Amino acid sequence: MACLNPASLPKKVLALIEHDDSDLLISSVSLMEIAVKNAVGKIDMPRQVMRQAVSDLRLSILPFDARHAYEMFGLPLHHRDPFDRMIIATALVEKIPLVGGDRQFKLYKGLHRIW
């Protein structure tokens, strides 16, 4: 078990993180997914480490709300991961790019994916 190594991220993602003018968001859904994966031993990211990472990366937390949930009704079932589907719905509703390495993301029409 290990935390994500920043060196493993694509250069364009690292450039966004390092650019002072970038508005960096993390979905509250991502926090839930990380908490679940930590609890079952898939990753090592305890609460304190996650809080520090959010602070260090200057991330703003984007809540998941009813607009995002309603968007899920229209999403095709390209994959069944409920966390990913919530994150996709949020990005579509908010019209913001999604940073994520899941290759299935490219199957969702209208989703702007950076990685």
Buried (B, 14 or more C-beta within 10 A) or exposed (E): EEBEEEEEBEEEBEEBBEEEEEEEBBBBBBBBBBBEBBEEEEBEBBEEEBEEBBEEEEBEEBEBEEEBEEBBEEBEEBBEEEBBBBBBBBBBBBEBBBBBEBEEBEEBEEBEBEB
